[in-house]
Amino acid sequence: MRHLFAVAAILSVSVTTLPAQANDTMAHFAAGELVFTQTDAVSMVSEDLFLSTEEVRVTYRFRNLTSQDVTGTVAFPMPEVRVTMSDADYPDGPEANPMRFSVTVDGRPLPVQFEAKAMVERRDVTKVLRDLKIPVPPYDDRVGPALQKLDQQTISRLEKEGLLDPDNERSPNWALAGSYHWEQTFPAGRDTVIQHRYKPSVGATVISLESMVTAKTVEDMYLIGENSCMDKDFINGAKKWAARELKRDKGAGQRMLEYILVTGANWAGPIGTFTLTVDKGRPDNLVSFCGEGVKKIGPTQFQMVKKNFKPKQNLSVLILEAGI
């Protein structure tokens, strides 16, 4: 029995700028959950998700509910990454593995393939770049020098085809996309444990501590975590935190992790046991995210455990980072 699987990872990339009265827009390249085209053949017995700004790792236990092996291609679609007008925290891995993505199945490392694609409005322009010996990642340091070597006729053609920014003819206008993939079998009669991990590129923006201290609402704070459940308690805590950071005079910033969770509902039935652990990085940082029954389990870690969990919304984690 063959199926097509898909994986989506979390990747959040953003600009880093000094705000005036509000923060600049953040460009999120979000990703996240191991997903499976809707099926009644394989259930997710458990999922253990760990989120931090340094690493995302997920451990799944899957159970084949049928009397036959279920085999298919597992894919990890990479969200599109394009060059922005501001500084951005781009993937820092090599071109063959930009997200530093790795997989183990039942404890054994599994080699994965990465197929990079250059996309312009859903059009694959990878071959065009390859033929001109231009790197596919638009943020690659080698892209600028490669474009500078092209003659004006070629530049005009690339601009006409949408590969170059019309306002800046030697600036890339394509996005890096593609996917990681591997062949996976879920044997009949036993569970399969899959773990994947990668290094996220995390949104970061400088914040105005003065605005936070005098704020009366979340909007007054100019924070980016609109879906991270910043309630009245958080506002009060953030005001005290901002006042403390002002006295320290070390500066501060906000970071945002976004994780696509709802695709976990594509498996047969709900997730048996879902465990979410969020690490805020340092004890003097502040964190906010949506969750019920969240408990502090360490100086920097918070945990939520749910039984028979069917996710209805994605995760947004806001971290306010104290200056160093």
N, C-alpha and C positions, 0 to 999 in steps of 0.2 A: 504494500500500500504506500503510495507516494503522495507527498503534499509539498506545498511551497511555504516555507517559514519566512518570517522577516523579523529583523531586530531594528529598533531605533534607539540611538544613544542620546545622552544629554550633552549638548554643547552650547554654551552661552558665550557669545563674543560681544564685546561692547566697546564704546568709546570711553576715553579717560580725558576729561576736560575740567577746567575750573569753571564753576557755575557763577552766574551773576545773581539773579534772584531765584533761578531754578536750574535744575540739572539738565544737561544736554540729553537728547534722546539716546537710548541705548539700543544697539542692534543685536538682537538675540538670535543665535543660530541654535535652536533648541533641539534636543534629541532625548532618548531615554530608554524605553521599555522593550524587552524581548517580546515580540508578538508573533502570533500564529494566525494565518488566515482562519476564519471562523471554523471550528472543528469540534466534533464530539468524540474524537479518537484519543486525545491526550489531555490530561488535566494537570493543573499546576498545584501540586500538593503544598508547596511552601515557596515563599520568596523572602530573601533577606537582603535588604537594600541599604547600602551605606553611602551617604553623601557628604562630601567635603570639598573644599576648594582645591585640594591637592589630588584627590583620587575619587573616582566613582567605581564602586564594585557591587556586583549583584550575584547572589547564589540562588539558583532555582533548583527545586526538586520536581521533576515531571513524572507522571505515571501514564503509561500506555493502558487504556481501558479496554483494548481489544485483544483478541487472541492471535493477532498477527503483528509482525514488526511494522513500524511506521517509519518510512525513510523519505527524506527530502532535502532540499537545499535551504540552509539557514542563511539569511542575509541580514546585514547590519547597515541599513541605508544611512549614509552620512548626510547631515543637513547641508544645504548649500552655504558656502562661505565665499563672500565677495569682499573686495577692497572697499573701505569706507573713506570718507573725506577726513575723518579724525583718526587718532591713534586707536588701534584695536588690539586685543589680545588674541592673536591668531593661533591655530594649532601649531605646536612646536616640534612635532615628530617629523621624521624623514618623509619624502614624497611617497614612498612605498607603504607608509603607515603613519599618516599625519596625526591620528588620535592616540598613537601608542597603544593600540587596542590588542588585548590578548584574551584567549579562551582556554579553559580546561574543561574536559568532560570526564566525570568520575575521577577527578584528581589528576588526570593526565593532560599535559599540554597538547593543544591541537593546532596545527598550522592553519592559518587562514589566508585567503587571497584578498587583495584589495584592487578593485578596478576603478581607477580615477577617471573622471569625466569633466570636461569643460562645457558648461551650459550657458546659452544665451536664450532667454525666454523659451525654455523647454526644448531648445534645439541643441543637439550635440555637435560641438565644434572642436572636439578633441583632435581629430585628424588634421584640421587646419593648423593648429598650434604645433603639433608634432612635426608636420612637414616643414614648418618654419624654424624648428628647433627652439621653440619658446616653451618654458616650463608651464605645466598645467595649473599649479596653484597660483592664483593671481597675486598673492602676497609675497611670493618668492623673490628674494633679493636679486635674482638673476633675470627677472622679467624686464625690468627697466633697461638694462644694458642690451638685452636681446632686441627690444623694440627700437632702440636707438640705432641699431645696425640696419634696420629695414629702409628700403628706398621709399620715396614719397608715393609712388604708384601703389606699392603694397600697403602702405599705411592708409591710403584713401580707400582701398578695397576692404580692408579690415574694418574701417569706420563705417562704410556702407553696409557691411554685413552685421554690424552691431557689436563687434568684438572690442571696439575701443570707445571710450567715453567721448561723445560728440563735443563736449565742452573742453576736453583735453585729449587731443588725438593720440597721444602716446601714453594714455592711462588705461589699464585693463578694465573692461566692462563685462567680462565673463565671470562665472562663479565656478568654484570647485565643488563637484558633487561626486557621486559614485557610491560604492558599497563594499563592505567586507562580506565574505561568504565562505561557507564550508558545507560539506555533506554531513548530515546527521541522521542516525538511526535511533529510534526509541524502541528498544526490544520489548517484545511481549512478555508479560509476567514479572517485570521488575522495574524499579525506578531508575531514572537517569538524572544525575546531578550535573548541571552546567553552571560554570562561573565565568563571567566576563568582567573585565576591568579596563579602565582607560583614564587618561589624564584630561580633565575638562579645561577648556579655556573659559574663564569666568568673567562675567560682566563686572566692571569696576568704575566707580565715579566718585570724585571728591564731593563732600557734602558741606553745607553751611551750618556749622555748630550754632552760630548766633541765631539763625532762623529756627533751629530745633528748640532752643531754650525758650524762645518767646512764642512758639507755636501753640495754637489752641485745637487744631485738627491735624489729621494725617496729611492733608493737602498742604497745610502751612509748612510742613517739614520738607517738602520737595523730595520725598523718598520714592524709589522706583518700584517698591514691592506691593503693587496694587492688589495682587492676588495672594499675598502672604499673611492674611488675617491679622493685620495690625489693629488690635482692639484698644480700648481705653487704658487697660493696664500697661500695654506696650508703650502707648504715648507717654504715660507718666514715667515709666522706666527710662524711655529714650531721652526725655527732657533732663532727668537727673544725670544720665550717662553723658549727655552733651555738655552739661554744666561742668562736670568733672573733667572732660577732655579739654574744654576751654581753658581751665586752670593749668592743665598740664602743658598746653601750648605746643602739642606735637602734631597737630593736624589729625584728620580722621577720614575714613572713606566708607562707602557702602559697596557690597558685592552681592550679586544675584545668581543663584543656581536655579535652573528650570529643568524639570524632569517630566517627560511624557509618560504618564502612568496609566491612562485609561485603556490603552491597548492591551493591558493585562487581562481585560475582561473578554478577550477573544478566545480564551481557552475553554475547555469543557467545564462548565460550572464555575463557581467562585474560586478565589485563591484560598486554599485551606487555612494557611497561617501566613499572614503578611507582617513582617517586622521591618520597621523603618528606623534607622539610626542616623541622626544628623550631628555632625561635628562642626562646631562654630570656629574652631581654630585655636583661639587663645581664651583663657578664663575671663579677661576683661573685654571681650567682644560681646555684642548683643545679637540675638537671633530671633527671627519670627517666621513661622510657617503654619499652615493650616493642618490641624490634626486633633483627634479626640483622645483623651486619656494619655497624653504625652507625659513622660516621667524623665527627670534628670537622673542619669546613671553615672555621671562623672563630671569632673570640672568643666569639660567642654562638650559633653555628649548628651543628647536627648533621644529618647526612644518611645516609639508607639508600636503596640502589638494588636493586630486585629485577626479574628477568626472568621472564616467564611466571608472573605472580603471581596467585594466587587467594586473596584474604583470607579468613581463617577466624575472626578476632576483630576487635572494634572497638579504637580507640585511646584510651588514657587517658594524658595528659601531666601530670605533677606538676611544678610549678615552686616552689622555695623562694626567696622574694624577700628579699634583704638590705634592711635599713632604710636610709632615705636621710637 
